[in-house]
């Protein structure tokens, strides 16, 4: 079932997707490209941070979507690195272990934490639209929490 383009709700953005699972990466990429976003991908946190730093001066990413568990550098480590380069970049963390590990916005530094599930795509599309509407400099859930700036 194709994803409807809803230009009133989604501002096209420059998004970095990070996941070591090629199928998950490809599926998310297809969904977000269909909504008009420009997508770059990385297969682990270290590669993503390198890309993010390289692009920062040229054409910075508006949003990063990352998996939690990856080789070389996981999602939380990536978020720490991203915040050093660009403290206000919106980040969505996706994991199959959100409940089991107690992952939340407060303890990961992400703006949104999404559980991998049948509803993942819906949550991802809504979260991307909401975070892109806010813009990179606006207050997000993360920015309001102590110690996570």
OpenMM code with the backbone's topology and positions (N, CA, C; nanometers):
from openmm import Vec3, app, unit

residues = "UNK UNK UNK UNK UNK UNK UNK UNK UNK UNK UNK UNK UNK UNK UNK UNK UNK UNK UNK UNK UNK UNK UNK UNK UNK UNK UNK UNK UNK UNK UNK UNK UNK UNK UNK UNK UNK UNK UNK UNK UNK UNK UNK UNK UNK UNK UNK UNK UNK UNK UNK UNK UNK UNK UNK UNK UNK UNK UNK UNK UNK UNK UNK UNK UNK UNK UNK UNK UNK UNK UNK UNK UNK UNK UNK UNK UNK UNK UNK UNK UNK UNK UNK UNK UNK UNK UNK UNK UNK UNK UNK UNK UNK UNK UNK UNK UNK UNK UNK UNK UNK UNK UNK UNK UNK UNK UNK UNK UNK UNK UNK UNK UNK UNK UNK UNK UNK UNK UNK UNK UNK UNK UNK UNK UNK UNK UNK UNK UNK UNK UNK UNK UNK UNK UNK UNK UNK UNK UNK UNK UNK UNK UNK UNK UNK UNK UNK UNK UNK".split()
positions = [
    Vec3(0.0844, -0.1167, 0.0000),
    Vec3(0.0000, 0.0000, 0.0000),
    Vec3(0.0897, 0.1240, 0.0000),
    Vec3(0.0761, 0.2110, -0.0997),
    Vec3(0.1622, 0.3284, -0.1070),
    Vec3(0.1320, 0.4287, 0.0033),
    Vec3(0.2346, 0.5007, 0.0427),
    Vec3(0.2194, 0.6050, 0.1425),
    Vec3(0.1708, 0.7305, 0.0716),
    Vec3(0.0673, 0.7933, 0.1249),
    Vec3(0.0140, 0.9150, 0.0636),
    Vec3(0.1093, 1.0299, 0.0884),
    Vec3(0.1272, 1.1113, -0.0152),
    Vec3(0.2047, 1.2331, 0.0030),
    Vec3(0.1130, 1.3366, 0.0654),
    Vec3(0.1568, 1.3889, 0.1760),
    Vec3(0.0764, 1.4880, 0.2463),
    Vec3(0.1619, 1.6111, 0.2683),
    Vec3(0.1739, 1.6933, 0.1657),
    Vec3(0.2631, 1.8082, 0.1717),
    Vec3(0.2249, 1.9055, 0.2820),
    Vec3(0.0982, 1.9094, 0.3196),
    Vec3(0.0567, 1.9995, 0.4270),
    Vec3(0.1147, 1.9551, 0.5607),
    Vec3(0.1423, 1.8251, 0.5730),
    Vec3(0.1911, 1.7726, 0.7002),
    Vec3(0.3416, 1.7454, 0.7000),
    Vec3(0.4024, 1.7320, 0.5832),
    Vec3(0.5414, 1.6923, 0.5767),
    Vec3(0.6230, 1.7920, 0.4962),
    Vec3(0.7212, 1.8515, 0.5597),
    Vec3(0.8163, 1.9370, 0.4917),
    Vec3(0.9307, 1.8484, 0.4461),
    Vec3(0.9595, 1.8450, 0.3153),
    Vec3(1.0694, 1.7592, 0.2708),
    Vec3(1.1990, 1.7957, 0.3419),
    Vec3(1.2703, 1.6939, 0.3855),
    Vec3(1.3925, 1.7181, 0.4594),
    Vec3(1.5088, 1.6361, 0.4072),
    Vec3(1.6269, 1.6717, 0.4525),
    Vec3(1.7499, 1.6000, 0.4229),
    Vec3(1.7756, 1.5090, 0.5431),
    Vec3(1.7523, 1.3778, 0.5257),
    Vec3(1.7514, 1.2836, 0.6378),
    Vec3(1.8628, 1.1812, 0.6246),
    Vec3(1.9294, 1.1545, 0.7366),
    Vec3(2.0300, 1.0491, 0.7438),
    Vec3(1.9687, 0.9294, 0.8155),
    Vec3(1.9609, 0.8150, 0.7460),
    Vec3(1.9092, 0.6902, 0.8032),
    Vec3(2.0265, 0.6000, 0.8377),
    Vec3(2.0238, 0.5423, 0.9581),
    Vec3(2.1347, 0.4599, 1.0044),
    Vec3(2.0812, 0.3268, 1.0566),
    Vec3(2.1276, 0.2162, 0.9955),
    Vec3(2.0870, 0.0834, 1.0406),
    Vec3(2.1793, -0.0189, 0.9763),
    Vec3(2.2229, -0.1180, 1.0520),
    Vec3(2.3069, -0.2239, 0.9966),
    Vec3(2.2230, -0.3300, 0.9258),
    Vec3(2.0910, -0.3282, 0.9453),
    Vec3(2.0006, -0.4209, 0.8788),
    Vec3(1.9596, -0.3604, 0.7444),
    Vec3(2.0084, -0.4199, 0.6364),
    Vec3(1.9846, -0.3638, 0.5025),
    Vec3(1.8363, -0.3601, 0.4661),
    Vec3(1.7601, -0.4599, 0.5090),
    Vec3(1.6171, -0.4623, 0.4772),
    Vec3(1.5420, -0.3505, 0.5492),
    Vec3(1.5715, -0.3311, 0.6773),
    Vec3(1.5087, -0.2235, 0.7531),
    Vec3(1.5452, -0.0873, 0.6965),
    Vec3(1.6714, -0.0715, 0.6611),
    Vec3(1.7199, 0.0535, 0.6032),
    Vec3(1.6488, 0.0823, 0.4718),
    Vec3(1.6388, -0.0194, 0.3879),
    Vec3(1.5748, -0.0038, 0.2572),
    Vec3(1.4258, 0.0287, 0.2710),
    Vec3(1.3580, -0.0384, 0.3621),
    Vec3(1.2146, -0.0148, 0.3810),
    Vec3(1.1883, 0.1285, 0.4287),
    Vec3(1.2644, 0.1730, 0.5282),
    Vec3(1.2464, 0.3104, 0.5786),
    Vec3(1.2808, 0.4125, 0.4709),
    Vec3(1.3853, 0.3843, 0.3972),
    Vec3(1.4270, 0.4757, 0.2893),
    Vec3(1.3143, 0.4916, 0.1862),
    Vec3(1.2560, 0.3801, 0.1447),
    Vec3(1.1472, 0.3841, 0.0455),
    Vec3(1.0294, 0.4677, 0.0948),
    Vec3(0.9903, 0.4452, 0.2199),
    Vec3(0.8768, 0.5178, 0.2771),
    Vec3(0.9052, 0.6678, 0.2790),
    Vec3(1.0228, 0.7059, 0.3276),
    Vec3(1.0549, 0.8486, 0.3420),
    Vec3(1.0810, 0.9157, 0.2074),
    Vec3(1.1393, 0.8434, 0.1129),
    Vec3(1.1578, 0.9009, -0.0214),
    Vec3(1.0236, 0.9232, -0.0898),
    Vec3(0.9303, 0.8325, -0.0683),
    Vec3(0.7973, 0.8472, -0.1279),
    Vec3(0.7276, 0.9735, -0.0762),
    Vec3(0.7641, 1.0157, 0.0442),
    Vec3(0.7082, 1.1385, 0.1011),
    Vec3(0.7838, 1.2632, 0.0553),
    Vec3(0.8874, 1.2440, -0.0267),
    Vec3(0.9590, 1.3572, -0.0832),
    Vec3(1.0886, 1.3945, -0.0140),
    Vec3(1.1305, 1.3165, 0.0849),
    Vec3(1.2536, 1.3472, 0.1572),
    Vec3(1.3762, 1.3019, 0.0789),
    Vec3(1.4875, 1.3694, 0.1019),
    Vec3(1.6163, 1.3310, 0.0451),
    Vec3(1.6860, 1.2460, 0.1508),
    Vec3(1.7280, 1.1247, 0.1113),
    Vec3(1.7788, 1.0283, 0.2085),
    Vec3(1.9236, 0.9909, 0.1790),
    Vec3(2.0044, 0.9917, 0.2847),
    Vec3(2.1390, 0.9346, 0.2815),
    Vec3(2.1386, 0.8221, 0.3829),
    Vec3(2.2229, 0.7213, 0.3614),
    Vec3(2.2226, 0.6076, 0.4527),
    Vec3(2.3630, 0.5759, 0.5039),
    Vec3(2.3658, 0.5104, 0.6184),
    Vec3(2.4894, 0.4602, 0.6777),
    Vec3(2.4575, 0.3277, 0.7455),
    Vec3(2.5560, 0.2370, 0.7498),
    Vec3(2.5308, 0.1041, 0.8051),
    Vec3(2.5738, 0.0890, 0.9505),
    Vec3(2.6302, 0.1947, 1.0101),
    Vec3(2.6633, 0.1914, 1.1521),
    Vec3(2.6842, 0.3345, 1.2014),
    Vec3(2.6933, 0.3499, 1.3319),
    Vec3(2.7045, 0.4823, 1.3911),
    Vec3(2.8311, 0.5565, 1.3532),
    Vec3(2.9439, 0.4858, 1.3457),
    Vec3(3.0708, 0.5510, 1.3113),
    Vec3(3.0650, 0.6094, 1.1702),
    Vec3(3.0127, 0.5319, 1.0766),
    Vec3(2.9972, 0.5787, 0.9387),
    Vec3(2.9009, 0.6977, 0.9334),
    Vec3(2.7936, 0.6898, 1.0097),
    Vec3(2.6939, 0.7975, 1.0115),
    Vec3(2.7533, 0.9266, 1.0667),
    Vec3(2.8293, 0.9170, 1.1744),
    Vec3(2.8892, 1.0365, 1.2338),
    Vec3(2.9878, 1.1011, 1.1370),
    Vec3(3.0632, 1.0188, 1.0670),
    Vec3(3.1567, 1.0700, 0.9659),
    Vec3(3.0813, 1.1455, 0.8558),
    Vec3(2.9733, 1.0855, 0.8056),
    Vec3(2.8910, 1.1505, 0.7025),
    Vec3(2.8308, 1.2799, 0.7546),
    Vec3(2.7790, 1.2757, 0.8763),
    Vec3(2.7144, 1.3922, 0.9367),
    Vec3(2.8131, 1.5072, 0.9477),
    Vec3(2.9339, 1.4794, 0.9964),
    Vec3(3.0360, 1.5834, 1.0106),
    Vec3(3.0775, 1.6384, 0.8751),
    Vec3(3.0917, 1.5511, 0.7749),
    Vec3(3.1318, 1.5922, 0.6411),
    Vec3(3.0269, 1.6842, 0.5777),
    Vec3(2.8999, 1.6488, 0.5951),
    Vec3(2.7894, 1.7256, 0.5349),
    Vec3(2.7555, 1.8523, 0.6122),
    Vec3(2.7997, 1.8621, 0.7371),
    Vec3(2.7547, 1.9689, 0.8267),
    Vec3(2.7765, 2.1082, 0.7690),
    Vec3(2.8905, 2.1342, 0.7100),
    Vec3(2.9193, 2.2663, 0.6544),
    Vec3(2.8572, 2.2865, 0.5169),
    Vec3(2.8366, 2.1794, 0.4415),
    Vec3(2.7850, 2.1888, 0.3052),
    Vec3(2.6326, 2.1984, 0.3035),
    Vec3(2.5711, 2.0870, 0.3290),
    Vec3(2.4249, 2.0765, 0.3306),
    Vec3(2.3864, 1.9876, 0.4480),
    Vec3(2.3707, 2.0467, 0.5676),
    Vec3(2.3493, 1.9656, 0.6880),
    Vec3(2.2194, 1.8858, 0.6835),
    Vec3(2.2218, 1.7764, 0.7568),
    Vec3(2.1018, 1.6941, 0.7683),
    Vec3(2.0016, 1.7635, 0.8596),
    Vec3(1.8739, 1.7539, 0.8227),
    Vec3(1.7658, 1.8119, 0.9019),
    Vec3(1.7211, 1.7181, 1.0126),
    Vec3(1.7524, 1.5890, 0.9967),
    Vec3(1.7017, 1.4867, 1.0879),
    Vec3(1.7861, 1.3610, 1.0728),
    Vec3(1.8039, 1.2891, 1.1829),
    Vec3(1.8724, 1.1596, 1.1799),
    Vec3(1.7791, 1.0548, 1.2390),
    Vec3(1.7677, 0.9411, 1.1698),
    Vec3(1.6900, 0.8272, 1.2181),
    Vec3(1.7886, 0.7126, 1.2340),
    Vec3(1.8035, 0.6619, 1.3559),
    Vec3(1.9029, 0.5583, 1.3807),
    Vec3(1.8468, 0.4385, 1.4558),
    Vec3(1.9044, 0.3243, 1.4247),
    Vec3(1.8757, 0.2026, 1.4999),
    Vec3(1.9531, 0.2103, 1.6314),
    Vec3(1.9128, 0.1328, 1.7291),
    Vec3(1.9769, 0.1330, 1.8596),
    Vec3(2.1038, 0.0470, 1.8612),
    Vec3(2.0891, -0.0779, 1.8178),
    Vec3(2.2001, -0.1733, 1.8279),
    Vec3(2.2643, -0.1930, 1.6913),
    Vec3(2.3927, -0.1538, 1.6811),
    Vec3(2.4688, -0.1683, 1.5571),
    Vec3(2.6147, -0.1956, 1.5917),
    Vec3(2.6895, -0.2558, 1.4984),
    Vec3(2.8318, -0.2781, 1.5234),
    Vec3(2.9101, -0.1461, 1.5184),
    Vec3(3.0282, -0.1463, 1.5759),
    Vec3(3.1220, -0.0340, 1.5805),
    Vec3(3.0749, 0.0794, 1.6697),
    Vec3(2.9541, 0.1296, 1.6472),
    Vec3(2.8999, 0.2377, 1.7296),
    Vec3(2.7483, 0.2280, 1.7272),
    Vec3(2.6871, 0.2132, 1.8431),
    Vec3(2.5424, 0.2009, 1.8528),
    Vec3(2.4721, 0.3355, 1.8446),
    Vec3(2.3415, 0.3307, 1.8494),
    Vec3(2.2593, 0.4502, 1.8345),
    Vec3(2.2799, 0.5557, 1.9422),
    Vec3(2.2916, 0.5144, 2.0681),
    Vec3(2.3085, 0.6119, 2.1767),
    Vec3(2.4448, 0.6799, 2.1658),
    Vec3(2.5478, 0.6027, 2.1342),
    Vec3(2.6807, 0.6622, 2.1141),
    Vec3(2.6777, 0.7609, 1.9967),
    Vec3(2.6063, 0.7243, 1.8924),
    Vec3(2.5925, 0.8129, 1.7772),
    Vec3(2.5251, 0.9438, 1.8185),
    Vec3(2.4192, 0.9342, 1.8967),
    Vec3(2.3480, 1.0546, 1.9406),
    Vec3(2.4417, 1.1471, 2.0186),
    Vec3(2.5240, 1.0904, 2.1053),
    Vec3(2.6206, 1.1707, 2.1813),
    Vec3(2.7135, 1.2441, 2.0847),
    Vec3(2.7640, 1.1738, 1.9837),
    Vec3(2.8516, 1.2355, 1.8850),
    Vec3(2.7822, 1.3423, 1.8030),
    Vec3(2.6578, 1.3161, 1.7637),
    Vec3(2.5806, 1.4140, 1.6853),
    Vec3(2.5596, 1.5419, 1.7653),
    Vec3(2.5283, 1.5267, 1.8946),
    Vec3(2.5018, 1.6432, 1.9797),
    Vec3(2.6250, 1.7318, 1.9947),
    Vec3(2.7456, 1.6726, 1.9849),
    Vec3(2.8682, 1.7517, 1.9918),
    Vec3(2.8848, 1.8377, 1.8668),
    Vec3(2.8423, 1.7858, 1.7524),
    Vec3(2.8539, 1.8582, 1.6257),
    Vec3(2.7388, 1.9568, 1.6096),
    Vec3(2.6171, 1.9118, 1.6391),
    Vec3(2.4972, 1.9931, 1.6198),
    Vec3(2.3970, 1.9609, 1.7313),
    Vec3(2.4014, 2.0369, 1.8415),
    Vec3(2.3184, 2.0052, 1.9584),
    Vec3(2.1678, 1.9981, 1.9318),
    Vec3(2.1199, 2.0668, 1.8299),
    Vec3(1.9749, 2.0727, 1.8087),
    Vec3(1.9227, 1.9854, 1.6960),
    Vec3(2.0082, 1.9038, 1.6335),
    Vec3(1.9574, 1.8198, 1.5253),
    Vec3(1.8574, 1.7194, 1.5830),
    Vec3(1.7390, 1.7093, 1.5234),
    Vec3(1.6407, 1.6119, 1.5721),
    Vec3(1.6864, 1.4686, 1.5423),
    Vec3(1.6655, 1.3795, 1.6387),
    Vec3(1.7060, 1.2403, 1.6234),
    Vec3(1.5916, 1.1487, 1.6654),
    Vec3(1.5665, 1.0483, 1.5806),
    Vec3(1.4698, 0.9431, 1.6121),
    Vec3(1.5495, 0.8149, 1.6317),
    Vec3(1.5278, 0.7485, 1.7444),
    Vec3(1.5937, 0.6214, 1.7753),
    Vec3(1.4909, 0.5103, 1.7610),
    Vec3(1.5261, 0.4055, 1.6862),
    Vec3(1.4356, 0.2925, 1.6651),
    Vec3(1.5002, 0.1670, 1.7216),
    Vec3(1.4218, 0.0878, 1.7958),
    Vec3(1.4743, -0.0353, 1.8537),
    Vec3(1.3643, -0.1380, 1.8713),
    Vec3(1.4030, -0.2618, 1.8617),
    Vec3(1.3104, -0.3712, 1.8902),
    Vec3(1.3030, -0.4001, 2.0387),
    Vec3(1.3859, -0.3283, 2.1187),
    Vec3(1.3967, -0.3569, 2.2612),
    Vec3(1.3621, -0.2363, 2.3480),
    Vec3(1.2778, -0.1484, 2.3003),
    Vec3(1.2434, -0.0263, 2.3739),
    Vec3(1.1927, -0.0597, 2.5140),
    Vec3(1.0938, -0.1450, 2.5228),
    Vec3(1.0355, -0.1789, 2.6535),
    Vec3(1.1313, -0.2620, 2.7384),
    Vec3(1.1930, -0.3628, 2.6781),
    Vec3(1.2817, -0.4521, 2.7531),
    Vec3(1.4012, -0.3782, 2.8138),
    Vec3(1.4545, -0.2800, 2.7404),
    Vec3(1.5701, -0.2053, 2.7889),
    Vec3(1.5316, -0.0744, 2.8579),
    Vec3(1.4032, -0.0434, 2.8565),
    Vec3(1.3586, 0.0807, 2.9188),
    Vec3(1.4078, 0.2048, 2.8461),
    Vec3(1.4179, 0.1960, 2.7134),
    Vec3(1.4678, 0.3093, 2.6357),
    Vec3(1.3635, 0.4196, 2.6304),
    Vec3(1.4090, 0.5425, 2.6494),
    Vec3(1.3194, 0.6581, 2.6437),
    Vec3(1.3975, 0.7777, 2.5921),
    Vec3(1.3265, 0.8843, 2.5672),
    Vec3(1.3894, 1.0083, 2.5228),
    Vec3(1.4859, 1.0590, 2.6305),
    Vec3(1.4476, 1.0445, 2.7548),
    Vec3(1.5278, 1.0941, 2.8660),
    Vec3(1.6624, 1.0224, 2.8789),
    Vec3(1.6638, 0.8899, 2.8617),
    Vec3(1.7888, 0.8173, 2.8850),
    Vec3(1.8692, 0.7869, 2.7591),
    Vec3(1.8210, 0.8278, 2.6423),
    Vec3(1.8965, 0.8050, 2.5188),
    Vec3(1.9440, 0.9346, 2.4538),
    Vec3(1.8798, 1.0468, 2.4865),
    Vec3(1.9142, 1.1729, 2.4214),
    Vec3(1.8408, 1.1940, 2.2905),
    Vec3(1.7597, 1.0974, 2.2486),
    Vec3(1.6827, 1.1096, 2.1246),
    Vec3(1.5613, 1.1999, 2.1472),
    Vec3(1.5111, 1.2562, 2.0399),
    Vec3(1.3895, 1.3365, 2.0478),
    Vec3(1.2661, 1.2476, 2.0495),
    Vec3(1.2770, 1.1329, 1.9805),
    Vec3(1.1677, 1.0360, 1.9746),
    Vec3(1.2286, 0.8971, 1.9779),
    Vec3(1.1681, 0.8054, 2.0543),
    Vec3(1.2084, 0.6656, 2.0572),
    Vec3(1.0901, 0.5843, 2.0062),
    Vec3(1.1160, 0.5012, 1.9051),
    Vec3(1.0099, 0.4219, 1.8421),
    Vec3(1.0409, 0.2731, 1.8572),
    Vec3(0.9403, 0.1957, 1.8971),
    Vec3(0.9497, 0.0504, 1.9061),
    Vec3(0.9300, -0.0099, 1.7677),
    Vec3(1.0166, -0.1030, 1.7284),
    Vec3(0.9956, -0.1757, 1.6029),
    Vec3(0.8721, -0.2619, 1.6216),
    Vec3(0.7742, -0.2425, 1.5332),
    Vec3(0.6484, -0.3160, 1.5431),
    Vec3(0.5703, -0.2976, 1.4141),
    Vec3(0.4503, -0.3518, 1.4120),
    Vec3(0.3640, -0.3346, 1.2956),
    Vec3(0.3262, -0.1881, 1.2754),
    Vec3(0.3326, -0.1085, 1.3813),
    Vec3(0.2974, 0.0340, 1.3731),
    Vec3(0.4181, 0.1251, 1.3533),
    Vec3(0.5348, 0.0672, 1.3340),
    Vec3(0.6576, 0.1458, 1.3234),
    Vec3(0.6509, 0.2508, 1.2129),
    Vec3(0.6036, 0.2138, 1.0949),
    Vec3(0.6004, 0.3077, 0.9821),
    Vec3(0.5110, 0.4270, 1.0131),
    Vec3(0.3964, 0.4018, 1.0708),
    Vec3(0.3056, 0.5110, 1.1063),
    Vec3(0.3711, 0.6054, 1.2059),
    Vec3(0.4337, 0.5499, 1.3089),
    Vec3(0.5016, 0.6317, 1.4101),
    Vec3(0.6186, 0.7086, 1.3483),
    Vec3(0.6920, 0.6428, 1.2585),
    Vec3(0.8061, 0.7078, 1.1942),
    Vec3(0.7610, 0.8259, 1.1086),
    Vec3(0.6609, 0.8048, 1.0255),
    Vec3(0.6118, 0.9115, 0.9373),
    Vec3(0.5607, 1.0303, 1.0185),
    Vec3(0.4840, 1.0025, 1.1221),
    Vec3(0.4316, 1.1108, 1.2074),
    Vec3(0.5430, 1.1848, 1.2807),
    Vec3(0.6393, 1.1099, 1.3331),
    Vec3(0.7495, 1.1716, 1.4078),
    Vec3(0.8377, 1.2560, 1.3170),
    Vec3(0.8672, 1.2063, 1.1979),
    Vec3(0.9477, 1.2823, 1.1017),
    Vec3(0.8766, 1.4128, 1.0679),
    Vec3(0.7485, 1.4049, 1.0372),
    Vec3(0.6729, 1.5256, 1.0017),
    Vec3(0.6729, 1.6263, 1.1166),
    Vec3(0.6507, 1.5785, 1.2368),
    Vec3(0.6463, 1.6673, 1.3541),
    Vec3(0.7816, 1.7326, 1.3799),
    Vec3(0.8879, 1.6553, 1.3744),
    Vec3(1.0206, 1.7097, 1.4027),
    Vec3(1.0672, 1.8058, 1.2936),
    Vec3(1.0325, 1.7784, 1.1697),
    Vec3(1.0717, 1.8692, 1.0618),
    Vec3(0.9910, 1.9988, 1.0663),
    Vec3(0.8672, 1.9915, 1.1118),
    Vec3(0.7872, 2.1142, 1.1274),
    Vec3(0.8472, 2.2047, 1.2333),
    Vec3(0.9005, 2.1438, 1.3389),
    Vec3(0.9595, 2.2224, 1.4478),
    Vec3(1.0849, 2.2946, 1.4029),
    Vec3(1.1607, 2.2342, 1.3119),
    Vec3(1.2846, 2.2957, 1.2656),
    Vec3(1.3995, 2.2654, 1.3592),
    Vec3(1.5233, 2.2789, 1.3097),
    Vec3(1.6404, 2.2391, 1.3866),
    Vec3(1.6666, 2.3243, 1.5097),
    Vec3(1.6260, 2.4484, 1.5138),
    Vec3(1.6577, 2.5325, 1.6281),
    Vec3(1.5497, 2.5401, 1.7331),
    Vec3(1.4372, 2.4756, 1.7102),
    Vec3(1.3258, 2.4899, 1.8039),
    Vec3(1.3401, 2.3943, 1.9208),
    Vec3(1.2654, 2.4219, 2.0256),
    Vec3(1.2680, 2.3363, 2.1444),
    Vec3(1.2018, 2.2032, 2.1134),
    Vec3(1.2694, 2.0950, 2.1469),
    Vec3(1.2145, 1.9616, 2.1314),
    Vec3(1.2036, 1.8997, 2.2692),
    Vec3(1.1472, 1.7819, 2.2742),
    Vec3(1.1378, 1.7122, 2.4016),
    Vec3(1.2742, 1.6961, 2.4655),
    Vec3(1.3752, 1.6649, 2.3875),
    Vec3(1.5100, 1.6468, 2.4386),
    Vec3(1.5636, 1.7746, 2.4973),
    Vec3(1.5432, 1.8872, 2.4300),
    Vec3(1.5979, 2.0144, 2.4751),
    Vec3(1.5425, 2.0597, 2.6081),
    Vec3(1.4308, 2.0075, 2.6473),
    Vec3(1.3677, 2.0487, 2.7735),
    Vec3(1.4148, 1.9655, 2.8916),
    Vec3(1.4889, 1.8586, 2.8657),
    Vec3(1.5307, 1.7698, 2.9731),
    Vec3(1.6676, 1.8105, 3.0247),
    Vec3(1.6850, 1.8022, 3.1541),
    Vec3(1.8118, 1.8416, 3.2160),
    Vec3(1.9221, 1.7440, 3.1784),
    Vec3(2.0404, 1.8005, 3.1555),
    Vec3(2.1588, 1.7180, 3.1346),
    Vec3(2.1700, 1.6533, 2.9986),
    Vec3(2.0784, 1.6794, 2.9075),
    Vec3(2.0848, 1.6141, 2.7779),
    Vec3(2.1107, 1.7108, 2.6642),
    Vec3(2.1543, 1.8280, 2.6924),
    Vec3(2.1851, 1.9245, 2.5854),
    Vec3(2.3212, 1.8996, 2.5314),
] * unit.nanometer
topology = app.Topology()
chain = topology.addChain("A")
for resn in residues:
    res = topology.addResidue(resn, chain)
    for name in ("N", "CA", "C"):
        topology.addAtom(name, app.Element.getBySymbol(name[0]), res)
